[in-house]
C-alpha cells in the first residue's frame, strides 16, 4: 500500500514528544491510577460505560433504545450540557463515559428522551501520577499513551496532561493513525473551582468501504482480508476542542455552575469508497466520492443555578438553567468518479482521477433553552425529578444559492417518580419530551449533501430496581416516538413517517462472590414505522438498521491460585437487523435482513508491581470463533464487521 498523507509530526517525533513529557514529570511516588482501570468492576449498571480503553454494557454512546444520544445532541461534560462533533473529544481529555437512561438518569436535571452520555474530564489533584499505557492493538497495530496528574500549588492548583500516538489496523486492511494532546489546568479557591481544558486531535485514516446491493440480496461472502482502499484515498481530520467549567458556592445552599465550550474541526480530505450494484459473482461498480476542506464549529454552554436544602428526611434541589448552542457545519460539495468494475476481495489499483468539486452546503443551528427543574428525595422511600423547558430552535441552510430556514419553539417537560416500598425494591415511571438532532443522509442518497432539521421526540418508561446483596437488577419498559427518516424509492432521504421504538431493557451488575464480578444488559426491541408511505407499501414497517434483540454480558473471575490474575469473558449477541427500507415480493413482502450474530471474547488481566510501580497487563482475544458478516449502514448499504483479533495492553503508574 502506498504511503498516505503524513501528520504534521512524524511518528518518530510524536513518540519522542511522549517520552520527553514522561521524563519531565516522571520522578514521583507510585500511585495506582490507569493500572487499576477495570470496566467490569467499575460499572454501576449494565446499560453502558467506558473506563479507559474498556467498554461494557448493552448500550453505547451511539446506540441507546434504537437511537443515538450522540447524534441527538445529548452529551454532557461533567454533568453540564455541551454540543460537539468531529473527533475532538478524545480519551486524553476524558477518563470515562456513562450512558444514563431510565432510572439511572433520575438524578440528572433535564434528562433527554434518547438518553444522555455523560463524560468525565481526567482528574488531577495533590498527588503526582504519571501513567504510561501501551501495547499491540488489533491486527498488528500499536499505541502509546501518557497521562499525567501534576500538582502545582498544594490544595489550590493542579494540571492534567496527556498525549497519544497510535496506529490501528482493521480486518479489511485499513489503517488509522491517531495523534492526540490534552491539557487540563485546575484552580481551587475557598468557595469554588475553575477548570479549563484544551485538546488537539488529528486523524489520518483509510475510510471503510460501503457495499450496496439492489433488490433482496446481501453482498456475497468473500475473503475481505485481501481488500485494500486506494492508497491516495486517505481521510484527514484535525480538531481543536477547548472550554471552561466553573463552580461557585454563592451561599451554603446556593451554587452556580457554568460551562462554556467550543470545538473546531476541519476535514481536510475525505474519501468514501462505494461498491454499488454488487452482483452474485462479487463484481460491483466502484465509485469514489471525494470532499475537501470542510470546516465545522460547535459553540455551546450552560449556566445552572442550584438551590439545595436538607430538611431532615427530605432533600430538595431546584435548578434554574440556561443553555445554548451555535453550530456551523460545511458539508458536501464533493465530486464523484467511477473507478471501474471491481471484484470484492481483490485489490485493483486505480489512478487518482480529477474530481470536479461543487459548492458545499452550509448549515447553521442556533438554539437557546431555559428551564427549571426540581429533584427531591424522601429518605430512601421516594425520589422525584420534574422539569419544564422552553427552547427556541432555528436552522438555516445555504445550499446551491438558496437560503432556507426552519424554526421551532416548543415547551419541553420531564417527570420521573421512583418509590421504594422496601430498601431493596424500587418502582419508577417517567416521561420526557425533547427536540433532538436527526441523522443526515447516507452517501448513497440522491440528496446526500442536505442538512436535516431536528425532530420532536417523546419518551415514556417504567420499571423496577431490585438490590440483592451486592447485585443490582434494573428492568424496565420504554417507548420513544419521533419522525422516521430514510431513503425512499426515488433515492431521496426524507421523512417517511413516524417511528415508535417499544421495548424491554434489563441491567444486571454485581459481585456474585468475592472473586466473581458480572455486568450485563439485554434489550428486546419492537420498532415500528407508521404513516402513509407504510400503508401504501412503499416503506416497510421496520426501521432500517434496527434489531429486535441485543445483549451483552461481561464477567471477571479473580483466580484463587494467583490472586493478581483475573480471567475475563464477554458474550455479545445481536439479532437480525433490518437492511432495506421497503419489503420485497421475493421475500414474501418482508424487508431484507442481516443474520443474527454472536461473539465470544476471552481475556486475562494480571496485576503486579515493579519496585513501587503498579503495573497491569491485559490480554484480549475478541471474536474467538471468528464470526464474520455485515453491519447495516443504510438501506441496502453494508459495512464489514471486525473479525477475530488479539490485543495486548500494559499499564504502569509512576
C-alpha positions in Angstrom: 0.0 0.0 0.0 1.5 3.4 -0.9 2.3 5.9 1.8 -0.6 8.1 2.9 -0.6 11.8 3.9 1.6 12.1 7.0 0.6 14.1 10.0 2.5 17.3 10.8 4.5 15.4 13.3 6.2 12.2 12.1 5.7 9.0 14.1 9.3 9.4 15.5 8.7 13.0 16.5 5.4 12.0 18.2 7.0 9.2 20.1 9.9 11.4 21.1 7.4 14.0 22.4 5.7 11.4 24.6 9.0 10.2 26.0 10.1 13.8 26.7 6.8 14.5 28.6 7.1 11.4 30.6 10.7 12.1 31.6 9.9 15.7 32.6 7.3 14.6 35.1 8.3 11.1 36.0 10.0 11.3 39.4 7.2 10.7 41.9 5.9 8.1 44.3 3.8 5.5 42.6 0.1 5.8 42.9 -2.4 3.5 41.2 -4.4 5.2 38.5 -4.7 3.7 35.0 -3.2 0.4 36.1 -6.3 -0.1 38.1 -8.8 0.7 35.4 -11.4 -2.0 35.1 -14.8 -1.5 33.4 -16.4 -4.7 34.8 -15.8 -3.9 38.4 -16.2 -0.2 37.9 -19.6 -0.2 36.1 -22.6 0.8 38.2 -25.1 -0.7 35.7 -25.3 -2.8 32.6 -26.6 -0.1 30.3 -23.3 1.2 29.1 -20.0 2.6 30.5 -16.4 3.0 29.3 -13.4 3.3 31.6 -10.1 3.9 30.0 -9.9 1.7 26.9 -12.5 -0.8 28.1 -16.3 -0.7 27.5 -19.1 -2.8 28.9 -22.9 -2.6 28.7 -25.6 -3.3 26.2 -25.8 0.4 25.1 -23.1 2.7 23.7 -22.9 6.5 23.1 -24.2 5.8 19.5 -26.9 3.3 20.3 -29.5 3.6 23.0 -33.0 2.2 22.7 -32.6 2.1 18.9 -31.4 5.8 18.7 -28.0 7.6 19.1 -27.6 10.1 22.0 -24.5 11.5 20.3 -26.4 12.1 17.0 -29.3 13.5 19.0 -27.1 16.0 20.8 -27.5 14.6 24.3 -23.9 14.9 25.5 -22.9 16.2 29.0 -19.4 17.1 30.2 -19.1 16.7 34.0 -22.9 17.0 34.1 -23.2 20.2 32.0 -24.6 20.4 28.5 -22.3 20.7 25.6 -22.6 20.1 21.8 -19.8 19.0 19.5 -19.0 16.7 16.7 -15.8 15.7 14.8 -13.0 13.8 16.6 -12.2 16.4 19.2 -13.5 14.7 22.4 -10.6 12.3 22.9 -9.7 9.8 25.6 -6.8 12.2 26.6 -9.5 14.7 27.7 -11.9 12.3 29.3 -11.4 9.4 31.6 -14.8 7.7 31.3 -18.3 8.0 29.8 -21.6 6.6 31.1 -24.9 6.1 29.4 -27.8 7.5 31.5 -31.2 6.2 30.7 -34.4 5.4 32.7 -33.8 5.1 36.4 -30.1 5.8 36.0 -30.9 9.3 34.8 -33.1 10.1 37.8 -30.6 12.4 39.5 -29.9 14.4 36.3 -31.9 17.6 35.7 -33.4 17.8 32.3 -33.0 14.2 31.1 -33.3 13.6 27.3 -35.7 11.1 25.6 -32.9 9.3 23.7 -30.7 9.0 26.7 -27.7 11.0 28.0 -24.0 10.3 27.6 -22.0 11.9 30.4 -18.3 12.3 30.0 -15.9 12.9 32.9 -12.7 15.0 32.4 -9.5 13.4 33.5 -8.8 14.2 37.2 -5.8 15.9 38.9 -5.0 16.8 42.5 -2.3 17.0 45.1 -0.6 13.7 44.1 1.8 13.5 41.2 0.9 10.5 39.0 2.3 9.6 35.6 0.6 6.8 33.7 2.1 5.1 30.7 -0.1 2.8 28.7 1.0 1.0 25.5 0.7 -2.2 23.6 -0.4 -4.0 20.5 -3.8 -3.2 19.0 -5.9 -5.4 16.8 -4.4 -6.9 13.6 -0.9 -5.7 14.4 -1.2 -2.0 15.3 0.4 -0.3 18.2 -0.2 2.6 20.6 1.4 4.6 23.4 -0.5 6.9 25.8 1.0 9.1 28.5 -1.3 10.7 31.1 -0.1 12.9 34.0 -1.5 14.5 37.1 0.7 17.3 38.3 0.2 19.3 41.5 1.3 22.9 41.1 0.1 24.6 44.4 -0.9 22.1 47.0 -4.7 22.4 47.6 -5.0 25.1 45.0 -3.7 24.4 41.5 -3.1 21.2 39.6 -2.7 20.1 36.0 -3.7 17.0 34.0 -2.0 16.5 30.7 -1.8 13.7 28.2 -0.6 12.6 24.7 -1.2 9.6 22.5 0.2 8.1 19.3 -1.4 5.1 17.8 -1.7 3.1 14.6 -4.8 0.9 14.3 -5.3 -1.8 11.8 -8.6 -3.4 10.7 -9.5 -6.7 9.3 -10.0 -5.4 5.7 -6.5 -3.9 5.6 -7.4 -0.3 6.5 -5.1 1.7 8.7 -5.9 4.6 11.1 -3.3 6.9 12.6 -4.1 9.0 15.7 -2.3 11.8 17.4 -3.8 13.5 20.5 -2.8 16.1 23.0 -4.7 17.4 26.0 -4.0 19.9 28.8 -6.5 20.4 31.8 -5.5 23.1 34.4 -7.5 23.4 37.6 -7.7 26.1 40.2 -9.5 25.7 43.5 -10.4 28.6 45.8 -12.4 28.8 49.1 -15.9 28.6 47.6 -15.4 27.1 44.2 -13.1 26.0 41.4 -12.3 26.7 37.7 -11.3 24.0 35.2 -10.1 24.8 31.7 -9.2 22.3 29.0 -7.7 22.2 25.6 -7.4 19.1 23.3 -5.9 18.6 19.9 -6.7 15.6 17.7 -5.5 14.5 14.3 -6.7 11.5 12.4 -5.4 10.1 9.2 -7.3 7.0 8.0 -8.4 4.8 5.2 -12.2 5.1 5.1 -14.3 2.0 5.4 -15.8 0.8 2.1 -19.6 0.7 1.8 -21.2 -2.1 -0.1 -24.7 -1.6 -1.7 -27.0 -4.1 -3.4 -30.2 -3.7 -5.4 -33.0 -6.0 -4.6 -33.5 -8.6 -1.8 -29.9 -9.8 -1.6 -26.9 -9.4 0.7 -23.4 -8.9 -0.6 -21.6 -12.3 -1.2 -19.2 -13.6 1.4 -15.7 -13.3 0.2 -12.2 -13.0 1.7 -12.2 -9.4 2.7 -8.8 -9.6 4.4 -7.3 -9.0 0.9 -9.3 -5.8 0.3 -7.5 -2.5 0.4 -8.6 1.0 -0.3 -6.8 3.1 -2.9 -3.5 4.4 -1.4 -4.4 8.0 -2.3 -7.8 7.9 -0.6 -6.6 8.9 2.8 -9.0 10.8 5.1 -7.5 13.6 7.2 -9.2 15.5 10.0 -7.9 17.9 12.6 -9.8 19.2 15.7 -9.3 21.7 18.5 -11.6 21.5 21.5 -11.4 23.8 24.4 -13.6 25.0 27.2 -14.0 26.3 30.8 -16.0 25.0 33.7 -16.6 26.9 36.9 -18.3 26.2 40.3 -19.1 28.9 42.8 -20.9 28.5 46.1 -22.8 31.7 46.4 -24.1 30.5 49.8 -24.1 27.3 51.7 -27.3 26.3 49.9 -26.8 28.1 46.6 -24.3 27.0 43.8 -23.6 28.4 40.4 -22.2 26.1 37.7 -21.1 27.5 34.4 -19.6 25.7 31.3 -18.6 27.2 28.0 -17.2 25.0 25.2 -16.1 25.2 21.6 -14.8 22.6 19.2 -13.4 23.4 15.7 -12.8 20.7 13.2 -11.7 20.6 9.6 -12.0 17.6 7.4 -9.0 18.4 5.2 -9.7 15.5 2.9 -12.5 13.0 2.9 -12.9 9.9 0.6 -15.7 7.4 0.6 -15.2 4.2 -1.3 -18.6 2.9 -2.7 -19.2 -0.5 -4.2 -22.5 -0.3 -5.9 -24.9 -2.8 -7.5 -23.0 -5.8 -6.2 -23.5 -8.9 -8.3 -23.6 -12.5 -7.2 -20.1 -13.1 -8.5 -18.8 -10.3 -6.3 -18.3 -7.7 -9.1 -19.5 -4.1 -8.5 -19.3 -0.6 -9.8 -16.6 1.1 -7.8 -17.3 4.8 -7.2 -15.1 7.1 -5.1 -16.6 10.3 -3.5 -14.1 13.0 -2.6 -14.6 16.1 -0.4 -12.2 18.7 0.7 -11.8 21.4 3.3 -15.0 21.0 5.3 -14.7 23.2 8.4 -17.1 22.9 11.4 -17.6 24.8 14.6 -19.7 23.9 17.7 -20.1 26.5 20.4 -22.2 25.6 23.4 -22.6 26.1 27.1 -24.8 26.1 30.2 -25.3 28.2 33.3 -27.1 26.5 36.1 -28.1 27.9 39.5 -28.9 25.2 42.1 -30.6 25.7 45.4 -30.4 22.7 47.8 -32.0 22.1 51.2 -31.6 19.2 53.6 -34.7 19.1 55.7 -34.4 16.0 57.8 -35.6 13.0 55.8 -36.3 15.3 52.8 -33.7 16.5 50.3 -34.6 19.2 47.8 -32.8 20.7 44.8 -34.1 23.3 42.5 -32.2 24.0 39.3 -32.5 27.1 37.0 -30.7 26.6 33.8 -29.9 28.4 30.6 -28.2 26.5 27.8 -27.4 27.3 24.3 -25.5 26.3 21.2 -24.3 27.8 17.9 -23.3 25.3 15.3 -21.9 25.9 11.8 -21.2 23.0 9.5 -19.8 23.0 6.0 -20.6 19.7 4.2 -21.0 18.1 0.8 -19.8 19.7 -2.4 -17.9 16.6 -3.2 -17.0 15.1 -6.5 -17.5 11.5 -7.6 -15.6 9.4 -10.0 -16.3 6.0 -11.5 -13.1 3.9 -10.9 -14.3 0.9 -12.9 -15.7 -2.6 -12.3 -14.2 -4.1 -9.1 -14.4 -7.6 -7.6 -14.8 -7.8 -3.9 -11.9 -9.3 -2.1 -9.4 -8.3 -4.8 -7.4 -5.1 -4.8 -7.1 -3.3 -8.1 -5.0 -0.1 -8.1 -6.7 2.8 -9.8 -5.0 6.1 -10.6 -6.4 9.1 -8.9 -9.0 10.8 -11.1 -9.6 14.6 -11.4 -12.5 15.2 -9.2 -14.8 18.1 -10.0 -16.0 19.7 -6.8 -19.3 21.5 -6.3 -20.5 24.1 -3.9 -20.8 22.8 -0.3 -23.8 23.1 1.9 -23.6 25.4 4.9 -25.9 24.7 7.8 -26.2 26.9 10.9 -28.1 26.0 14.1 -28.8 28.3 16.9 -30.7 27.1 19.9 -31.4 28.7 23.3 -33.2 26.9 26.1 -34.3 28.0 29.5 -35.6 25.7 32.2 -36.5 25.0 35.8 -36.2 21.5 37.4 -36.9 20.0 40.8 -35.1 16.9 42.1 -36.3 15.7 45.5 -35.7 12.7 47.7 -37.7 11.4 50.7 -35.2 9.4 52.7 -34.9 6.0 51.0 -38.6 5.9 50.1 -39.2 8.1 47.1 -37.4 10.3 44.5 -39.0 12.8 42.1 -37.5 14.6 39.1 -39.6 17.1 37.2 -38.6 19.8 34.8 -40.0 22.3 32.3 -38.1 24.0 29.5 -38.7 26.4 26.7 -36.5 26.2 23.7 -36.1 28.3 20.6 -34.5 26.3 17.7 -33.5 27.8 14.3 -31.8 26.0 11.4 -30.5 28.0 8.4 -29.3 26.2 5.3 -27.4 27.7 2.5 -27.4 25.4 -0.5 -26.9 26.0 -4.2 -27.5 29.7 -3.9 -30.8 29.3 -1.9 -31.2 30.0 1.8 -33.9 28.2 3.8 -35.0 28.4 7.4 -36.6 26.0 9.9 -37.8 27.2 13.3 -39.4 25.5 16.3 -40.2 26.8 19.8 -41.8 24.0 21.8 -42.3 23.7 25.5 -40.5 20.6 26.8 -41.1 18.6 30.0 -39.9 15.7 32.0 -41.2 13.9 35.1 -40.0 10.7 36.8 -41.1 9.2 40.1 -39.4 6.4 41.9 -41.0 4.7 45.0 -39.2 2.3 47.3 -41.6 0.2 49.5 -38.6 -1.8 50.7 -34.9 -0.9 51.0 -34.1 -3.5 48.3 -37.1 -2.7 46.0 -38.0 0.4 43.9 -40.5 1.1 41.2 -40.2 4.0 38.7 -42.2 5.6 35.9 -41.4 8.7 33.8 -41.9 10.7 30.6 -39.9 13.2 28.7 -40.0 15.3 25.6 -37.2 16.8 23.6 -36.0 18.3 20.4 -33.2 16.2 19.1 -30.9 16.2 16.0 -31.6 13.8 13.2 -29.0 11.7 11.4 -28.0 13.1 8.0 -28.5 11.3 4.6 -26.3 8.3 3.7 -23.7 8.6 0.9 -25.9 6.6 -1.4 -28.8 9.1 -1.2 -29.5 11.5 -4.1 -29.6 14.4 -1.7 -26.6 13.3 0.4 -25.5 16.9 0.9 -28.8 18.0 2.5 -29.0 19.2 6.2 -31.8 17.6 8.2 -33.7 19.6 10.9 -34.1 18.5 14.5 -37.1 16.4 15.4 -39.5 16.5 18.3 -39.2 13.3 20.4 -41.3 11.8 23.1 -40.4 9.1 25.6 -42.2 7.1 28.4 -40.7 4.4 30.6 -41.4 2.4 33.7 -39.7 -0.3 35.6 -38.3 -1.8 38.8 -35.0 -1.9 40.6 -34.0 -4.8 42.8 -30.9 -4.9 45.1 -30.0 -8.3 46.5 -26.8 -8.1 48.4 -24.1 -6.9 46.1 -26.2 -7.5 43.0 -28.4 -4.8 41.4 -31.0 -5.5 38.7 -33.0 -2.9 36.8 -35.7 -3.9 34.4 -38.0 -1.6 32.5 -40.3 -0.9 29.6 -39.9 2.1 27.3 -41.4 3.8 24.3 -39.8 6.5 22.2 -41.5 8.3 19.2 -40.1 10.6 16.6 -40.2 11.2 12.9 -38.7 8.5 10.7 -36.1 9.5 8.1 -35.0 7.1 5.3 -34.2 6.8 1.7 -37.3 6.4 -0.4 -37.8 4.5 -3.7 -36.7 7.7 -5.5 -33.4 7.7 -3.7 -34.2 10.8 -1.7 -33.6 10.9 2.0 -36.5 12.5 3.8 -39.2 12.0 6.5 -41.1 8.8 5.5 -43.4 8.6 8.5 -43.1 8.2 12.3 -41.2 5.6 14.2 -42.1 4.2 17.7 -39.4 2.1 19.5 -41.1 0.0 22.2 -39.0 -2.4 24.2 -37.8 -4.1 27.4 -34.4 -3.4 28.9 -32.6 -5.2 31.7 -29.4 -4.4 33.5 -27.5 -6.6 35.9 -24.4 -5.7 37.8 -22.9 -7.3 40.9 -20.2 -9.1 42.7 -21.6 -12.6 42.8 -18.7 -13.8 45.1 -15.6 -12.1 46.4 -13.9 -13.3 43.2 -16.6 -13.1 40.5 -18.0 -9.9 39.1 -20.7 -9.7 36.4 -22.1 -6.8 34.4 -24.7 -7.4 31.7 -27.6 -5.9 29.7 -30.4 -7.1 27.5 -32.8 -5.2 25.1 -35.8 -6.6 23.4 -37.0 -4.0 20.8 -40.2 -3.7 18.8 -39.6 -0.8 16.4 -42.4 0.1 14.1 -42.8 2.8 11.3 -46.2 4.2 10.6 -47.6 6.6 8.0 -49.0 6.9 4.5 -45.8 5.5 2.9 -46.1 2.4 5.0 -49.8 2.0 4.3 -49.1 2.2 0.6 -46.4 -0.4 0.7 -43.5 2.0 -0.3 -41.9 1.7 3.1 -41.6 -1.3 5.4 -42.9 -1.4 8.9 -39.4 -1.9 10.5 -36.8 1.0 10.6 -33.5 0.3 8.8 -30.6 -0.9 11.0 -32.8 -2.0 14.0 -32.6 -5.4 15.6 -35.3 -7.0 17.7 -32.8 -8.1 20.4 -29.3 -7.4 21.6 -27.5 -8.3 24.7 -24.0 -8.3 26.3 -22.6 -9.9 29.4 -19.1 -9.5 30.8 -17.6 -11.5 33.7 -14.3 -11.3 35.5 -13.0 -14.0 37.8 -10.1 -13.5 40.2 -8.3 -16.8 40.5 -7.8 -18.4 43.9 -4.4 -19.9 42.9 -2.9 -16.5 41.9 -4.7 -13.5 43.4 -3.3 -11.0 41.0 -4.6 -12.9 38.0 -8.1 -12.4 36.7 -9.8 -14.2 33.8 -12.4 -12.4 31.7 -15.1 -13.4 29.3 -17.6 -11.4 27.3 -20.5 -12.5 25.1 -22.4 -10.2 22.8 -25.4 -11.0 20.7 -27.4 -9.0 18.1 -30.5 -10.3 16.5 -31.3 -10.0 12.8 -31.0 -6.4 11.6 -33.3 -4.7 9.0 -31.3 -4.0 5.9 -33.8 -2.4 3.4 -36.3 0.5 3.6 -39.1 -1.4 1.8 -40.2 -5.0 1.6 -39.7 -7.3 -1.4 -42.1 -9.6 -3.1 -39.4 -12.3 -3.4 -39.2 -12.3 0.5 -43.0 -12.5 0.8 -43.3 -8.8 1.4 -40.7 -8.8 4.2 -37.7 -6.5 4.4 -34.2 -7.7 3.8 -32.3 -8.7 7.0 -28.7 -9.3 8.0 -28.5 -12.6 10.0 -28.1 -12.5 13.8 -24.6 -12.8 15.2 -22.9 -13.8 18.4 -19.3 -13.2 19.5 -17.2 -14.5 22.4 -14.3 -12.6 23.9 -11.8 -14.2 26.2 -9.0 -12.4 28.1 -6.9 -12.1 31.2 -5.7 -9.4 33.5 -2.5 -9.6 35.6 -1.6 -7.0 38.2 1.9 -6.8 39.7 4.5 -4.3 40.8 8.0 -3.4 39.6 9.5 -1.8 42.7 6.9 0.7 43.8 5.3 1.0 40.4 1.9 -0.7 39.9 1.6 -2.4 36.6 -1.2 -4.3 34.9 -1.2 -6.5 31.8 -4.4 -7.0 29.8 -4.7 -9.6 27.0 -7.8 -10.0 25.0 -8.8 -12.3 22.2 -12.0 -10.9 20.7 -14.5 -12.7 18.5 -12.9 -16.1 19.4 -14.9 -18.1 16.8 -14.2 -15.6 14.0 -17.9 -14.8 13.3 -18.0 -12.8 10.1 -20.7 -10.8 8.4 -22.1 -7.3 7.7 -23.4 -4.4 9.7 -26.2 -2.3 8.2 -25.1 1.2 7.3 -28.2 2.3 5.4 -31.0 0.8 3.3 -29.2 -1.8 1.2 -25.9 -0.4 2.4 -23.4 -2.5 4.3 -20.1 -2.4 6.1 -17.9 -5.2 7.3 -17.8 -6.3 10.9 -14.5 -6.9 12.5 -13.1 -10.5 12.6 -11.1 -12.4 15.2 -8.5 -10.1 16.7 -5.9 -10.0 19.5 -4.7 -7.1 21.6 -2.2 -6.6 24.5 -2.1 -3.6 26.8 0.5 -2.8 29.5 -0.3 0.0 32.0 2.1 1.4 34.6 1.6 4.3 37.1 4.8 6.0 38.2 
